[in-house]
Amino acid sequence: MQIKKLSPLLANQIAAGEVVERPSSVVKELLENAVDAGATRIQLDIERGGTRLIRITDDGHGIERDQLELALARHATSKIQYTDDLKAIHTLGFRGEALASISSVARLSLSSKASNSASDAAGWSAIAQGQDMAVELQPRPMPVGTIVEVRDLFFNTPARQKFLRAERTEYVHIEETLKRVALASSQVAFTLKHNGKVTKRIPAAQSPEQQKQRIGSIVSNRFLSQALHLDTRIDSLRLWGWLSRPEHHQNSNLSQYVFVNGRAVRDRTLNHAIRQSYQDLLPTGRVPAYVLYLELDAEQVDVNVHPTKHEVRFSDARQVHDFISRAVAEALQPQNEVLSADDLSHVEEVSRAYEPAPSHFTSAETQKSRLKDEYYHPRLEAGISVDSNAELQPPQSSRQSHVRESHYQSYAPRSSSQASNKAGNFIVVNEQYLMQPENERLVILDIKRFWLNYTAHLLKQEWQNGVVKQKPLLIPQRLGIPVDEVSDEFIQLWTNLGFDLNLTGPKSVALRKIPASVMHFDISQLTQDLLYKESQQASLSSLEELQSQLLDSLPDYWKPEPSCAWLELLQPLRWRQSDYCHELSGSDIGAWLTVQATTPRHIG
């Protein structure tokens, strides 16, 4: 079988199989072209659900006569020119395939009058027909703008016609396509006519309030009346729009709209981030409604992924996912719990919003009185007897200091395959004690004290060496400070401590990096409280003083991950040889709990 070059008609029909699925696919491509042309008014006329006629009329800048024939050619476009242009797409269309593909499966005419034409000049129509896709030009009186008519869709591909649905079904798909384009282009007025009757008018929005009313008319006023408004920005990422409250949910994915730089998309990364924020707030089988707009640098998103341009790829999908998930989750919190540092314009308000909890910075007497409760185990109250005369054997004095030092070898296992869980299952009680049965005894590790000393040891080593390993936060944390600005010395002090802080405005800083060794702590709240305390000092603390404050504060911010695989994490640290690990018989457990409840904490 010989290799032959495909005819222009056959090549375009193959391309149409990817781009033109049904009448709504044609409408989407033509509406996007009209928006890209700078139109402020677009009228869509359809007959028989778009199978007999699709006509789109716009008042954009139009096409000049000598470029009409080229506009119907495949891979011809005015929107990109160089390879680098694909790295930053700023228009809805860019492939240059739509008109050629549509004209290969329907009767298409393209009429236009350029904005730079004389007022008394006529427009021109280009009609593609014949096996070789020949284009015929004819004059046509018309105002500035473009008219695209698509008649008898799939007239020359009967197999495709069989897959078309009923007229009403195809109309519903076209209406949904118009909604998506209208939601993304608030500055454009739209009119939809079906079989000669106006079925929808969408005025252009000239102000934020008009835009809100427009969204209500497109989606539903019921959605808008109970929706939460969201507007969050971190660096070059901005997410804004409206989303339904958790108590208002639905059973279908209708009324779920996401736009990336003005483009309607159905992206798994974005949808998963939103679902994750709602997952514990909605009944099973129910979903939220939302209209959300994600804005970011065009260089950070690739829209050249799918012929229909419904899918996108992000250069840092994890950052985008976590940004959206966090932004939506914060918007869904009760309003009296959501505080923004940007809105706090007075020192008194900052003080009230960011004042540390009393338990974080309290007197030694208060800390001492709290110890018993902190180490109290609920099983004691359940009636388990405790032998007050029993004593635990002290740790063997023969342990050498180099054995303790061997605990601190690395931050964590490099992979789960290096860890061993041969000893069996374990439980973590009260986020403090790891308990693991072994033969007829119980192995108990005070993971809180062990991890506190482990973390303190690593930090001290890095501070002494002058190099602190850092890890970036996926989403920078915005923290408040009760002063308008801070000195460069203040920022440098925190840098030496291992924290990357940047002043983002009056009374706010962004936390971007933290010490890599600080895991299983509420690091954001810890940093916030230390910042608050330090910025109120009359004079700047020394690095040694700030280091001491950080270490002393760590126990109050213990926050282990609920699903942490502790045996894997601890395996390379020789935790069984530590002073915080004990092997107890059944009779020793009660006495051990009593000792723990009265033992003061100390970070090495």
C-alpha positions as CSV (number, residue, x, y, z in Angstrom):
1,M,0.0,0.0,0.0
2,Q,1.5,3.3,-1.1
3,I,1.7,6.4,1.1
4,K,-0.3,9.3,-0.2
5,K,-0.9,12.8,0.9
6,L,-4.4,13.4,2.2
7,S,-6.6,15.9,0.4
8,P,-7.4,19.2,2.2
9,L,-11.0,18.1,2.7
10,L,-10.1,14.7,4.2
11,A,-7.4,16.2,6.5
12,N,-9.9,18.8,7.7
13,Q,-12.6,16.2,8.3
14,I,-10.2,14.2,10.4
15,A,-9.4,17.4,12.4
16,A,-13.1,18.1,12.7
17,G,-13.5,14.7,14.4
18,E,-11.5,16.1,17.3
19,V,-12.9,19.7,17.4
20,V,-16.5,19.3,16.2
21,E,-18.3,16.8,18.3
22,R,-21.8,18.4,18.2
23,P,-23.4,21.8,17.5
24,S,-22.3,23.2,20.8
25,S,-18.7,22.5,19.8
26,V,-19.1,24.7,16.8
27,V,-20.8,27.4,19.0
28,K,-17.9,27.3,21.5
29,E,-15.2,27.8,18.8
30,L,-17.0,30.7,17.1
31,L,-17.9,32.4,20.4
32,E,-14.3,32.3,21.5
33,N,-13.2,33.8,18.2
34,A,-15.7,36.6,18.6
35,V,-14.5,37.4,22.1
36,D,-10.9,37.3,20.9
37,A,-11.9,39.9,18.2
38,G,-12.8,42.4,20.9
39,A,-16.5,42.2,20.5
40,T,-18.8,43.9,23.0
41,R,-22.1,42.5,21.6
42,I,-22.6,38.9,20.3
43,Q,-25.8,37.5,18.9
44,L,-26.2,33.7,18.5
45,D,-29.0,32.5,16.2
46,I,-29.7,28.8,15.9
47,E,-32.3,26.6,14.2
48,R,-33.3,23.0,15.1
49,G,-30.8,22.9,17.9
50,G,-28.0,24.1,15.7
51,T,-28.2,21.3,13.2
52,R,-29.8,23.4,10.5
53,L,-28.2,26.8,11.3
54,I,-25.7,28.4,13.6
55,R,-25.1,32.1,13.0
56,I,-22.9,34.2,15.2
57,T,-22.8,38.0,14.7
58,D,-20.3,40.2,16.6
59,D,-19.1,43.8,16.5
60,G,-15.4,43.0,16.8
61,H,-12.6,44.5,14.8
62,G,-13.4,42.3,11.8
63,I,-11.2,40.8,9.1
64,E,-9.8,42.5,6.1
65,R,-10.8,41.3,2.6
66,D,-7.4,40.0,1.6
67,Q,-7.2,37.8,4.8
68,L,-10.7,36.2,4.5
69,E,-9.5,33.3,2.4
70,L,-6.5,32.7,4.7
71,A,-8.9,32.7,7.7
72,L,-10.5,29.5,6.3
73,A,-7.2,27.8,5.7
74,R,-6.0,25.2,8.2
75,H,-3.3,26.3,10.7
76,A,-3.8,29.9,9.9
77,T,-4.3,32.3,12.9
78,S,-3.5,35.9,13.9
79,K,-3.1,35.0,17.6
80,I,0.4,33.3,17.7
81,Q,3.4,33.5,15.4
82,Y,6.4,32.0,17.1
83,T,7.1,28.9,19.2
84,D,7.7,31.0,22.3
85,D,4.1,32.3,22.0
86,L,2.8,28.8,23.0
87,K,4.5,29.3,26.4
88,A,2.2,32.2,27.2
89,I,-1.2,32.0,25.6
90,H,-3.3,35.1,26.2
91,T,-6.3,34.4,23.9
92,L,-9.0,31.8,23.9
93,G,-8.2,30.4,20.5
94,F,-4.8,29.9,18.9
95,R,-4.7,26.7,16.9
96,G,-6.1,28.1,13.6
97,E,-8.1,24.9,13.0
98,A,-11.7,25.7,13.9
99,L,-13.0,27.4,10.8
100,A,-11.3,24.9,8.4
101,S,-12.5,21.9,10.4
102,I,-16.1,23.3,10.6
103,S,-16.2,24.1,6.9
104,S,-15.2,20.5,6.1
105,V,-18.4,19.1,7.7
106,A,-20.9,21.9,7.1
107,R,-21.7,24.7,4.7
108,L,-19.8,27.7,6.1
109,S,-19.8,31.3,5.1
110,L,-17.6,34.0,6.7
111,S,-18.6,37.6,6.3
112,S,-16.6,40.5,7.8
113,K,-15.9,44.2,7.6
114,A,-12.7,45.4,9.2
115,S,-12.7,48.3,11.6
116,N,-10.2,50.2,9.5
117,S,-12.5,50.1,6.4
118,A,-14.2,53.2,5.1
119,S,-17.6,53.8,6.5
120,D,-19.2,53.5,3.0
121,A,-17.2,50.4,2.1
122,A,-18.9,47.0,1.9
123,G,-18.0,43.9,3.8
124,W,-16.9,40.7,2.1
125,S,-18.1,37.1,2.4
126,A,-15.9,34.0,2.0
127,I,-17.6,30.7,1.1
128,A,-15.8,27.4,1.3
129,Q,-17.1,24.7,-1.0
130,G,-16.0,21.8,-3.2
131,Q,-13.7,18.9,-2.7
132,D,-10.6,21.1,-2.7
133,M,-12.1,23.5,-0.2
134,A,-12.0,26.4,-2.7
135,V,-12.9,29.8,-1.3
136,E,-15.2,32.2,-3.2
137,L,-15.3,35.9,-2.2
138,Q,-18.5,38.0,-2.6
139,P,-19.3,41.6,-1.5
140,R,-21.8,42.0,1.3
141,P,-23.2,45.2,2.9
142,M,-22.8,45.0,6.7
143,P,-21.5,47.0,9.7
144,V,-18.1,46.6,11.2
145,G,-17.7,43.1,12.7
146,T,-18.0,39.5,11.6
147,I,-20.9,37.1,10.8
148,V,-20.2,33.4,10.6
149,E,-23.0,31.1,9.3
150,V,-22.8,27.3,9.6
151,R,-25.6,25.4,7.8
152,D,-26.5,21.7,7.6
153,L,-23.9,20.4,10.1
154,F,-22.6,17.0,9.2
155,F,-24.5,17.0,5.8
156,N,-21.6,15.2,4.2
157,T,-20.8,12.8,7.1
158,P,-24.1,10.9,7.6
159,A,-22.5,8.6,10.3
160,R,-22.0,11.7,12.5
161,Q,-25.6,12.8,12.0
162,K,-26.8,9.6,13.6
163,F,-25.1,10.5,16.9
164,L,-26.9,13.8,17.2
165,R,-29.5,14.0,20.0
166,A,-33.0,15.5,19.9
167,E,-33.4,19.2,19.1
168,R,-34.1,20.1,22.7
169,T,-31.0,18.2,24.0
170,E,-28.7,20.0,21.5
171,Y,-30.2,23.3,22.4
172,V,-29.5,22.7,26.1
173,H,-25.8,22.0,25.3
174,I,-25.6,25.2,23.3
175,E,-27.2,27.2,26.1
176,E,-24.7,25.7,28.6
177,T,-21.8,26.6,26.3
178,L,-23.1,30.2,26.0
179,K,-23.3,30.4,29.8
180,R,-19.7,29.4,30.2
181,V,-18.4,31.9,27.7
182,A,-20.6,34.6,29.2
183,L,-19.4,33.9,32.7
184,A,-15.8,34.3,31.5
185,S,-16.5,37.5,29.5
186,S,-18.4,39.9,31.7
187,Q,-17.7,42.8,29.4
188,V,-19.6,41.3,26.5
189,A,-23.4,41.3,26.0
190,F,-25.0,38.1,24.6
191,T,-28.3,37.3,22.9
192,L,-29.5,33.8,22.1
193,K,-32.3,33.1,19.6
194,H,-33.7,29.7,18.8
195,N,-35.9,29.2,15.8
196,G,-36.4,32.9,15.5
197,K,-37.3,33.5,19.2
198,V,-35.1,35.3,21.8
199,T,-34.6,32.8,24.6
200,K,-31.8,34.5,26.6
201,R,-30.4,38.0,26.9
202,I,-27.3,38.6,29.0
203,P,-26.4,42.4,29.4
204,A,-22.7,43.4,29.7
205,A,-21.5,44.2,33.2
206,Q,-19.8,47.5,33.8
207,S,-19.3,47.3,37.5
208,P,-18.7,44.6,40.2
209,E,-22.3,44.9,41.3
210,Q,-23.6,44.4,37.8
211,Q,-21.2,41.4,37.4
212,K,-22.7,39.9,40.5
213,Q,-26.2,40.4,39.1
214,R,-25.1,38.9,35.8
215,I,-23.8,35.8,37.5
216,G,-27.2,35.4,39.3
217,S,-29.1,35.7,36.0
218,I,-26.8,33.1,34.4
219,V,-26.4,30.5,37.2
220,S,-29.4,31.3,39.4
221,N,-30.4,34.0,41.9
222,R,-30.9,31.3,44.5
223,F,-27.3,30.3,44.3
224,L,-26.1,33.9,44.5
225,S,-28.3,34.7,47.5
226,Q,-26.6,32.1,49.7
227,A,-23.2,32.0,48.1
228,L,-19.9,33.0,49.8
229,H,-17.7,35.5,48.1
230,L,-14.0,34.6,47.8
231,D,-11.0,36.7,46.8
232,T,-7.6,35.4,47.8
233,R,-4.2,36.3,46.4
234,I,-0.7,34.8,47.0
235,D,2.1,36.0,44.9
236,S,1.0,35.6,41.3
237,L,-2.0,33.4,42.1
238,R,-5.4,34.8,42.6
239,L,-8.6,33.0,43.2
240,W,-11.9,34.8,43.4
241,G,-15.6,34.1,42.8
242,W,-18.6,32.6,44.6
243,L,-19.2,29.2,46.2
244,S,-22.1,27.7,47.9
245,R,-22.3,27.3,51.7
246,P,-22.0,23.8,53.1
247,E,-25.7,23.7,54.1
248,H,-26.7,24.4,50.4
249,H,-25.8,21.5,48.2
250,Q,-27.0,19.7,45.1
251,N,-27.0,16.2,43.6
252,S,-25.4,17.0,40.2
253,N,-22.3,18.7,38.9
254,L,-24.4,21.5,37.3
255,S,-23.6,25.0,38.4
256,Q,-19.9,24.2,38.8
257,Y,-17.8,26.6,36.8
258,V,-14.0,27.1,37.0
259,F,-12.1,29.5,34.8
260,V,-8.4,29.8,34.3
261,N,-7.3,33.2,33.0
262,G,-10.7,33.7,31.5
263,R,-10.9,30.2,29.9
264,A,-13.6,27.7,31.0
265,V,-11.9,24.4,31.9
266,R,-12.7,21.0,33.4
267,D,-9.4,20.2,35.1
268,R,-9.0,17.3,37.6
269,T,-6.5,19.2,39.7
270,L,-8.8,22.1,40.3
271,N,-11.9,20.0,40.8
272,H,-10.1,17.7,43.3
273,A,-8.8,20.7,45.3
274,I,-12.4,22.1,45.6
275,R,-13.9,18.7,46.5
276,Q,-11.2,18.2,49.2
277,S,-12.2,21.4,50.9
278,Y,-15.9,20.3,51.0
279,Q,-15.3,16.6,51.7
280,D,-16.2,16.7,55.5
281,L,-18.9,19.3,55.2
282,L,-21.4,17.7,52.8
283,P,-23.7,14.6,53.0
284,T,-22.7,11.6,50.9
285,G,-23.6,12.0,47.3
286,R,-24.1,15.8,47.5
287,V,-21.9,18.3,45.7
288,P,-21.4,22.1,46.0
289,A,-22.1,24.8,43.4
290,Y,-19.5,27.4,42.6
291,V,-18.2,30.0,40.1
292,L,-14.5,30.4,40.6
293,Y,-11.9,32.4,38.6
294,L,-8.2,31.4,38.9
295,E,-5.7,34.0,37.6
296,L,-2.0,33.4,37.3
297,D,0.9,34.2,34.9
298,A,0.3,32.8,31.5
299,E,3.7,31.2,31.6
300,Q,2.6,29.0,34.5
301,V,-0.2,27.3,32.6
302,D,-0.2,25.2,29.4
303,V,-3.4,25.3,27.5
304,N,-2.0,23.5,24.5
305,V,-3.0,20.1,25.9
306,H,-6.3,19.1,24.2
307,P,-7.9,20.0,20.9
308,T,-11.0,21.4,22.6
309,K,-8.8,23.3,25.1
310,H,-11.0,22.1,28.0
311,E,-7.9,20.8,29.9
312,V,-4.8,22.7,31.1
313,R,-1.5,21.8,32.8
314,F,0.2,23.8,35.4
315,S,3.9,24.2,35.8
316,D,3.5,23.7,39.6
317,A,0.2,21.7,39.9
318,R,0.8,21.0,43.6
319,Q,1.1,24.6,44.5
320,V,-2.0,25.5,42.5
321,H,-3.9,22.6,44.1
322,D,-3.0,23.5,47.7
323,F,-3.6,27.2,47.1
324,I,-7.1,26.5,45.9
325,S,-7.8,23.9,48.6
326,R,-6.7,26.2,51.3
327,A,-8.4,29.3,50.0
328,V,-11.8,27.4,49.6
329,A,-11.4,25.8,53.0
330,E,-10.8,29.1,54.7
331,A,-13.7,30.7,52.9
332,L,-16.0,27.9,54.2
333,Q,-15.0,28.5,57.8
334,P,-17.5,30.4,60.1
335,Q,-17.0,34.1,59.3
336,N,-16.1,35.0,62.9
337,E,-13.1,32.8,62.6
338,V,-11.7,34.2,59.4
339,L,-9.2,37.1,60.0
340,S,-7.1,38.8,57.3
341,A,-4.0,40.7,58.2
342,D,-4.6,43.2,55.4
343,D,-7.9,44.2,57.1
344,L,-6.3,45.0,60.4
345,S,-5.4,48.7,60.2
346,H,-4.8,49.4,63.9
347,V,-2.4,48.0,66.4
348,E,-5.2,47.3,68.8
349,E,-6.9,45.1,66.1
350,V,-3.8,43.2,65.4
351,S,-3.2,42.7,69.1
352,R,-6.7,41.3,69.5
353,A,-6.5,39.1,66.4
354,Y,-3.0,37.7,67.0
355,E,-2.6,37.8,70.7
356,P,-1.1,34.4,71.8
357,A,-3.3,32.1,73.7
358,P,-2.6,32.2,77.4
359,S,-1.3,28.6,77.4
360,H,1.5,29.5,75.0
361,F,3.3,32.1,77.1
362,T,2.5,31.6,80.8
363,S,4.3,31.7,84.0
364,A,6.4,28.8,85.3
365,E,3.8,28.2,88.1
366,T,1.0,27.9,85.5
367,Q,3.1,25.5,83.3
368,K,3.9,23.4,86.4
369,S,0.2,23.1,87.4
370,R,-0.7,22.1,83.9
371,L,1.7,19.1,83.8
372,K,-0.6,16.7,85.6
373,D,-3.5,17.3,83.2
374,E,-1.3,17.2,80.2
375,Y,0.0,13.7,81.0
376,Y,-3.2,12.5,82.5
377,H,-4.6,9.4,80.8
378,P,-8.3,8.9,80.5
379,R,-8.0,5.2,81.5
380,L,-7.0,6.2,85.0
381,E,-10.4,7.7,85.4
382,A,-12.0,4.6,84.1
383,G,-11.1,2.7,87.2
384,I,-7.6,1.1,86.5
385,S,-5.9,0.7,89.8
386,V,-2.5,2.3,90.4
387,D,0.0,1.0,92.9
388,S,1.3,4.1,94.6
389,N,4.2,2.2,96.1
390,A,5.4,0.7,92.9
391,E,8.5,2.3,91.3
392,L,9.9,2.0,87.9
393,Q,13.5,1.0,87.5
394,P,15.6,4.0,86.6
395,P,17.4,3.9,83.2
396,Q,20.6,2.0,83.2
397,S,23.5,4.2,83.9
398,S,25.7,2.1,81.7
399,R,24.3,3.8,78.6
400,Q,27.0,5.9,77.1
401,S,26.4,9.4,75.7
402,H,27.4,8.2,72.2
403,V,24.4,5.9,72.2
404,R,22.1,8.8,72.8
405,E,23.8,10.8,70.1
406,S,23.2,8.0,67.6
407,H,19.5,8.7,67.8
408,Y,20.0,11.9,65.7
409,Q,21.2,10.6,62.3
410,S,18.8,12.0,59.8
411,Y,15.6,13.9,59.4
412,A,13.6,10.9,58.2
413,P,13.8,7.7,56.2
414,R,14.5,8.3,52.6
415,S,11.9,5.8,51.5
416,S,9.3,3.5,53.1
417,S,11.2,0.4,51.8
418,Q,14.0,1.2,54.2
419,A,11.6,1.0,57.2
420,S,10.6,-2.2,59.0
421,N,7.4,-3.0,60.7
422,K,8.2,-6.6,61.6
423,A,7.3,-6.0,65.2
424,G,3.6,-5.7,64.5
425,N,0.9,-3.1,64.9
426,F,1.0,-0.1,67.2
427,I,-1.4,2.6,68.5
428,V,-0.7,6.2,69.5
429,V,-2.5,7.3,72.6
430,N,-3.4,11.0,73.2
431,E,-0.9,12.0,70.5
432,Q,1.9,11.3,73.0
433,Y,2.5,7.6,73.6
434,L,3.3,5.0,71.0
435,M,2.3,1.6,72.3
436,Q,3.3,-1.7,70.7
437,P,2.7,-5.2,72.0
438,E,5.7,-7.5,72.0
439,N,5.4,-11.0,73.3
440,E,3.8,-10.6,76.7
441,R,5.1,-7.1,77.3
442,L,4.2,-3.6,76.1
443,V,6.7,-1.3,74.4
444,I,5.9,2.3,75.2
445,L,7.6,5.3,73.7
446,D,6.9,8.9,74.7
447,I,7.0,10.1,71.1
448,K,6.4,13.7,72.2
449,R,9.4,14.0,74.5
450,F,11.5,11.9,72.1
451,W,10.7,14.1,69.1
452,L,11.1,17.3,71.0
453,N,14.6,16.4,72.1
454,Y,15.4,15.1,68.6
455,T,14.2,18.3,67.0
456,A,16.1,20.5,69.5
457,H,19.3,18.5,68.9
458,L,19.1,19.0,65.2
459,L,18.3,22.7,65.4
460,K,21.2,23.2,67.9
461,Q,23.6,21.4,65.5
462,E,22.6,23.5,62.5
463,W,22.6,26.8,64.5
464,Q,26.1,25.9,65.7
465,N,27.3,25.1,62.1
466,G,25.7,28.4,60.8
467,V,23.6,26.6,58.1
468,V,20.0,25.7,58.7
469,K,18.3,23.4,56.2
470,Q,15.0,24.9,55.0
471,K,11.9,23.6,53.3
472,P,9.6,25.9,51.4
473,L,5.9,26.0,52.3
474,L,3.6,24.9,49.4
475,I,1.4,27.9,50.2
476,P,3.2,30.9,51.9
477,Q,1.5,31.8,55.2
478,R,0.5,35.4,55.8
479,L,1.1,36.4,59.4
480,G,0.3,39.6,61.3
481,I,2.6,41.8,63.4
482,P,1.5,44.8,65.6
483,V,3.9,47.3,63.9
484,D,3.8,49.0,60.5
485,E,7.2,47.9,59.5
486,V,10.2,46.0,60.8
487,S,13.9,46.5,60.3
488,D,16.3,44.6,58.1
489,E,18.0,43.4,61.3
490,F,14.7,41.8,62.4
491,I,14.3,39.9,59.2
492,Q,17.9,38.8,59.2
493,L,17.5,37.5,62.8
494,W,14.7,35.2,61.7
495,T,16.7,34.2,58.6
496,N,19.6,33.1,60.9
497,L,17.0,31.2,62.9
498,G,15.9,29.3,59.8
499,F,12.8,31.1,58.8
500,D,12.3,33.0,55.5
501,L,10.1,36.0,56.1
502,N,9.2,38.8,53.7
503,L,7.4,42.0,54.6
504,T,4.2,42.1,52.5
505,G,2.6,45.3,53.8
506,P,1.8,47.2,56.9
507,K,1.4,44.9,59.8
508,S,1.9,41.7,57.8
509,V,4.7,39.4,56.7
510,A,4.7,36.2,54.5
511,L,6.3,33.0,55.9
512,R,7.8,31.2,52.9
513,K,10.4,28.7,54.4
514,I,10.8,27.0,57.7
515,P,13.6,24.8,59.2
516,A,13.4,21.4,57.6
517,S,13.9,19.7,60.9
518,V,10.7,21.2,62.5
519,M,8.1,18.5,61.8
520,H,4.9,17.6,63.7
521,F,4.5,21.1,65.1
522,D,2.0,23.9,64.4
523,I,4.7,25.9,62.9
524,S,2.5,28.6,61.5
525,Q,0.9,29.5,64.9
526,L,4.3,29.1,66.6
527,T,5.9,31.6,64.3
528,Q,2.9,34.0,64.6
529,D,3.1,34.0,68.4
530,L,6.9,34.4,68.5
531,L,6.6,37.2,65.9
532,Y,4.0,39.0,68.0
533,K,6.0,38.6,71.2
534,E,9.3,39.6,69.6
535,S,7.9,42.7,67.8
536,Q,6.6,44.1,71.1
537,Q,10.0,44.0,72.7
538,A,11.6,47.4,73.4
539,S,14.9,46.1,72.0
540,L,15.8,43.4,69.5
541,S,16.5,40.1,71.1
542,S,19.8,38.4,70.4
543,L,19.9,35.3,68.2
544,E,20.7,33.1,71.3
545,E,17.7,34.5,73.1
546,L,15.4,33.9,70.1
547,Q,16.7,30.4,69.8
548,S,16.0,29.7,73.4
549,Q,12.4,31.1,73.0
550,L,11.8,28.8,70.1
551,L,13.0,25.7,71.9
552,D,11.1,26.5,75.0
553,S,7.9,27.1,73.0
554,L,8.0,23.9,71.0
555,P,6.1,21.7,73.5
556,D,3.1,24.0,73.4
557,Y,2.8,23.6,69.6
558,W,3.0,19.8,69.3
559,K,0.8,18.8,66.5
560,P,1.6,15.3,65.0
561,E,0.1,14.3,61.7
562,P,-2.9,12.0,62.4
563,S,-1.9,9.5,59.7
564,C,1.9,9.5,60.4
565,A,3.6,6.2,60.0
566,W,5.6,6.5,63.2
567,L,7.4,3.1,63.0
568,E,8.8,4.1,59.6
569,L,9.7,7.5,60.7
570,L,11.4,6.3,63.9
571,Q,13.1,3.3,62.5
572,P,16.5,4.9,61.6
573,L,16.6,6.8,64.9
574,R,17.2,3.8,67.3
575,W,14.3,4.9,69.5
576,R,14.3,1.7,71.5
577,Q,17.7,2.7,73.0
578,S,16.4,6.1,74.1
579,D,15.5,7.1,77.7
580,Y,11.9,7.6,76.5
581,C,11.3,4.0,75.6
582,H,10.2,1.4,78.1
583,E,9.2,-2.3,78.0
584,L,6.6,-2.9,80.7
585,S,4.7,-5.8,82.0
586,G,1.0,-5.5,82.8
587,S,1.7,-4.7,86.5
588,D,4.2,-2.0,85.7
589,I,1.9,0.2,83.4
590,G,0.0,1.9,86.2
591,A,3.1,2.9,88.1
592,W,4.7,4.1,84.9
593,L,1.7,6.4,84.1
594,T,2.0,7.8,87.7
595,V,5.7,8.7,87.2
596,Q,5.0,10.3,83.8
597,A,2.3,12.5,85.3
598,T,4.7,14.0,87.8
599,T,7.9,14.2,85.7
600,P,8.7,17.7,84.5
601,R,9.5,18.3,80.8
602,H,12.9,19.2,79.6
603,I,14.2,19.8,76.1
604,G,17.8,18.8,75.7
